């Protein structure tokens, strides 16, 4: 397999993250596939031998593992993908540092032997970096709802200090300066700051491991593949939505949707799902006893799969990486063919390339409050 056949390899710790990082490339015409679990990577690469996509992403499903277990899965994914000799390596991390960000980044750094450039900003979502610290709409990360995540709380402290404590000193980079020829953490307050970083990396792509979020991958896609093109929307007969994320923003989006469309059918029990329903909002029952996060994900996946297997040419939405992974397992698919973004952060793809299963995915904490309202109205 020649060096040019795979241009970008992405490793993410959850499925929605992998899709978010990959989608900007698809939006610019690059063939893009996301392998939905590390265990599917070997088989998928074997099937694509001789005709791999331009961009390959894989999720290690390691967001909630211990540091050592997460690092081992990332190292394994990197070793497998190294057979493709990708021009660009990209480690997708959570923009609010949930999961084992340091351990996974260092594992990939060791496995691919490149300088590490850390740039987790997503200015379009109000997430910026200043003095090597993450701000969310101008507020320190530790003062936001993300710092109280029930399942995966982010670490505190400066980004360079976090990596230095783990044994990797990092230089600080500020906008307007040349990138240092060393492992670095970059401040970024605007999309232009990220585009400048991507342009510098593009001058010598074989020397860097990029560690960041969809903000950085979008800038990189722009440098590598040019302007975005329209994401073609085929006609849909309806919309099913499964909202499994426990983030505050996801709850706000659901509340806004229910205010805007009070007659929207709401199903909280899989036994009540019927394939004839024109539009369903599936979510855990707030009045029921608390359930394990994995149980919630599996229940929502089972419910959404009822509609997808019926092949009614509806559009399906799943929020939250754990729920999206559970849905892929329920449908027994190995990869998602990504075609673009409905809007930034909302990825459109086809599980196993099946055009009867148009699927939108979204990380729970992304998007403004009116996002689901706009989606529903766009189909009416």
N, C-alpha and C positions, 0 to 999 in steps of 0.2 A: 504494500500500500504506500503510495507516494506521499510526500510531505504535504502537498497541496490539496489532497482530497478531504481532509478535515481541517478546517480553519480555526475553529474555536471549540474548546472542551470546557464544560462548566460542571462543577461539583457543588451541590447544595445539600443542606441538612433536612429540608422537607420539600414536598412536592410543589406547593404553590410558589416557594422560593425559586425552584428550578425553572418553573414556567415563567415567572416574572423576569428572570434574568435572560431567558432564551427568546422571549417574545419580540423584543425590539429588533433582533436579527431577522426573524421571520417577517416582520412588518416592512423590512427593506429588501425582501426578495430572496433571502437566504433559505435554503432548505434546512429545516430545523426539526429535531425530534428530541423528546424528553423521555428517558428511560425511567419508569416509575418506581423502581427498586433496584438496589445494588445487585441483588441476586439475579436480575434479568439482564445484566449488562453483557456478560460473556455471550449468551445466546443471541442477543440482539446484534452485537457486532459481527458475529458469525453469519447471520442472515444478510447483513448489509455489506459483506465483504465484496469489494469491487465497485460498490456504489454507495458509499457512506454519505450522510448529509453534510452540508457545510458546517453545521453547528450541532453538537451533541451535548446534551446535559443529562445528568443522572442525580437522583436523590439518594442519599445514604440513609435516610430516615433515622437520623441520629440526634435530632433536636433535644430529646429527653433522655439520652444515654449519659453514662459517666464520661468523664473527660478521656480516659484511656480507651474505652470501648468506641467512642465517637472518633477518636484519632485513628484507630486501627481501620475503621470502615472507610475513612477518607483516604488513608494511604493505599488501601486495597483498590479503591476506585481509580486513584491516580495511576497506579501501576498498570491497570488494565487499559486505561485510556492512552497511556504512553505509547502503546503499540501503534497508534495512529499518528504519532509525531505531530500533534496539533501545533499550529503556529502561535496560538494564544491560549494561555491557561487562565481560568477565572474561577475563583472560590467565592460562591455566593454566600453571604452571611445575612443575618437579620439586621435591619437598620436600627433596631433598639437593643442589639447585642444579646438577644435571647439565645439560649443554647450554649454549646461549647465552642464559642467563637475563637478563642485563643488556641486551644488545643487542636482544633481542626485546621486552622490556618497554618500553624507550625508543622503539622503532619504533612500537609500538602507542600509546604515550603521545602521540607526535607526531601520529599519524594520527587519533586520536579527540578530541584536545584536551580532555582531562579531567585532574583531579588524580589522581595515582597513589597508591594505598594498597597497600603490600606487606605481606602476612601469610601466610607459607608454612607455618605450624604445622599439624600434624595430631596433636593430642594423643592421639587414640585409637590411633595407631600409635607413640606414644612420641616424637614429633617436636615439639619446642617451640621457642620463641624467647625469649631473655632477653638484654637489653642489645644488641639487634639482631644476635645471633648464634644460629645454629641448633644445637640440642642433640638428640642421638639417645639416648633413654633416659638422659638426664642427662649424656651424654658429648659433648664438642665434636665437631662434624662431622668435623674434620680428624683425629680419633683413631679413626675408625670404618672399617669395611670399605668404605663408600661413597667414602671419599677415595682408595681404590686402584682405582676402577672402571677396567677395562682399556680402555674405549672412550671414556668421557666423564667425566673427573675433575672434581669441583666446584672452584670457586675457594676461596681461603682469605680470611679477614678478615671484618670486620663488614659487614653488609648495607648500612648507610648509607654506609660508606666505599667499597664497590664501586660504588655508584651515583654518589657524589660524584666519584670518579675518572673516571667517564664523562660528567661534566658536569651531573648532576642532584643538587643538595643536597637532603637529606631530613631532615624533623623526626622525632624519635623519639616514639612513643606507647606509654604503659604502661597496663595495665588499670586501670580506675577513673577515668581522665581523659577529658575530652571530646576528640574528634578535632580536631587542629589543621586549620585551613583552608589546608593546604599539602600538597605531596607528602610522604608519610609512610611510615615503616616501623613496624609494630606488633609489640610483644611479645605473646605469648599462651602460656599454660601449660595452659589448660583449654578445653573446648568452650564453656563459658560466656563466656570471654573473646572467642572468635570470634563468638558469638551477639550479644554487646554491640556489636561492631564492625558486624556486618551490620545491626543495628537502627538504628544511627546513619546508616549509608549509606542505609538504606531511607527515611529522612526526606527525603533529597535525592538520589535515585539518578542523576539526570542530571548530576551534578557529579563522579562518581568513576569511575576505571578501577580495578577490583579485580584485584590480582595475587596469586595464591595457588594453593592446592591443593584437594583434595577436602574438607579440613577447613573451609575458608572457603566453598566452594560449598554444602556441606551446611547451614551456618549461614544462608547467604543463601536457600537453598530453603525453609528453615523459616520465615523471615520473610515470604517472598513467597507461599508456597503452603500453609503450615500443616503439620500433623502428617503423618508418613509413614504410608502404608498398606501392607498386606501385598503382597508380590510374588507373584502367582499362579504356581504351579508346575504345569505340565501333566505328565501321566504320561510317563516316558521309559523306553525299553527297555534302556538302558545308557548308559555314559559313556566317551567317548574323551578323553584328555588329551594335549596337546602342550606340553611344558615346554621352552621354548627360551631362557629367560632365563639369563644367566650369573651372576646375583647369588647371594651366599652364602645368603640366605634361601630362594631357590627350591631350591637344592641341599638345604637342611635339610628343606624340605617334601617333596621327593621321597624322601629317606632315611626320613623318618617314615612315609610311605605304604608304602614297601616293607617296613619292619619290621612294620607293622600287617597288611599283606596280602601275605605272601611269595609267594603263588601268582598274583599279578597278572601277566597277560601283559605283557611289556616288548618293544617293538619299537624297534630302533635303525637299521634299514635300510628305506627305503621299499619295496624289493622284497618285503619280508616282510609288508606290510600286506594284510589280507583283510577284506572288508566283513562277514564272518560273525563275526569276533572280538567277544566281548561287551564287553570293556573293554581299552583299550590305553593304555599310558604311552609316549609317543613322546618321545625325547630324543636328543641327540647321543651317539654311542658314546664313552665316556671313554677307551677303549683305542685309538681310531683317531687318525691324525695330526690336529693342530689344523686347523680349517677357518675360512675367512673367515666373519664374523658374518652377512653377507648370504646366503652359501651355506647356512648352517645354517637361517636363517629360511625361505628358499625351499624347502628340503628338508622341513622340518616342515609348511609350508603345503601342499605337494603331498600329503603323507601324510594330513593331516587332511581335505583336500578329497575324498579318495577316499570317506571315510565320509559326508560331507555330501551329495555328489552322489547317493549311493545312497539318500538320503532314508529312512533306517530309523527316524526319530523318536528318535534318540539325542540326548543332551545332549553338546555339544562344548565343551571348554575349551582356550583358547590363552593362554599366559602370555608377556609381553614385548611391547612396542610394535612392535618391528621385525617380529616373527613375525606379530602380528595384521595389520599392514599387508600383509605378503606374502600372507597368506591371503585378504584382501579382493581383492587383485590376481588371485590364482589363481581366485577365484570370479566375477570381473568384476562386482563390485557397487560402487555409488557411495556408499551410505550405510547406516547401521545404525539401525533403529528401536529405541530403548532403552525398556525397560519397567520397569527397577528394578535392585535389587541382591539377590543371593542372600544376601550379608552384606556389610558395608562393605568396599569395595575389590574386590569380585567382581561384575562388572556382567553383567546378563542382557539380551540384545538379539537382534534378528532381522535379518540382512543383507538389505538391500533389502526389508525387511518380510516376508520369506519365512518363514512359520510352520513350515515343514519344516526350518529351519536354526536351532534354538535354540542360541545361542552365549554362553558365559561367557568373559569376558576378565579378566585380572588383571595388574597391573604386577608384575614379577618380585620386587621387594624388599618387597612388601606382604604382610601377614598373618602370623599366628603359625605355628609349626612344624606344628601339627595341622590346618591349614586344609584340605589335600587329603584327609586322613583323614575329616574331618567331611563334606566334600562327597560322597565315595564312600558313606559310611554313610547319608547322607540319602536316597540313591536305592535303597537295598536294601530 
